[in-house]
Amino acid sequence: MERTVGDPGEFLNNSMASRAVNIEPDMRKVRQLDIYHQNYSKLLRGWGLAGLCLLAVGVGSWYFGHPIWGSLFGVLSLPVLFIASRLPQTLKGDAYRNGLLIPGIISSLNPLTITCLADVRTGDDDDAEPGSIVWGVKQVVAPQLTVHPERLGEQVPCVSLFGETDAAGEIYLNFEPRPLAWGTGDTGVIAQAHQAIEDEEWLLLAPLAAAFETNEKNENGIAYFDAQLRPVSLPKPAEATA
């Protein structure tokens, strides 16, 4: 069945977005504007070059009669090359196909900053206990935006991929919001994406964007709030249980 804007995304990284844009992104725009794509591209070049250098030193050591050093450098190259081999998956524009569609708002013009809101629960249970985490708020600085007028309060549909979870596996500790305009210049698609985001979330975004400024953030720059929009304690990462 063909997926349209606002339908669930495809299964990605062991999860499926409840609503996604389901488009083929303009990769030229993605490469030009998406700061996460640019960062991962740099990591790929760095890790790839490091891995190849280690491997070359290992092969050279074997060739010149130093098998112990050759084995050492060969072994060291394996995890580096493994990491490099996983990075290309992040450079295919999956966020714009299957990332979660979330609301964003321009909260600063210098630098141009978008504050984004996401339900950071890993499950789909809508009956949150009082005081439990529901919302995560994060900002992304956009060197360029395009399509949208750059004015305070401008609503900007965004897409996001999610990262690691807390010790209990219930809350995401990181997400990467991207303005949808980084992946498409189609104003019709952006308008449909805006409509697909629930009105309640657009209404919640403004007060939570203001509360974000004065509340504690985790190491990934996320502030957490419960269903009553009250700040809550930061979730503990998995390693904290060791």
KARA-V626612 format. One record per run of one state. SS is the DSSP state (@ for helix, = for strand, . for the rest). FROM is the first residue (numbers start at 0). LEN is the number of residues. If there is no record, write none. Layout:
# KARA-V626612
((SS/FROM/LEN) (SS/FROM/LEN))
This chain:
# KARA-V626612
((./0/11) (=/11/1) (./12/2) (=/14/1) (./15/11) (@/26/7) (./33/1) (@/34/29) (./63/3) (@/66/25) (./91/2) (@/93/5) (./98/1) (=/99/10) (./109/2) (=/111/8) (./119/1) (=/120/1) (./121/13) (=/134/7) (./141/13) (=/154/8) (./162/2) (=/164/2) (./166/4) (=/170/2) (./172/2) (=/174/5) (@/179/3) (./182/4) (@/186/10) (./196/2) (@/198/14) (./212/10) (=/222/3) (./225/5) (=/230/1) (./231/5) (=/236/1) (@/237/4) (./241/1))
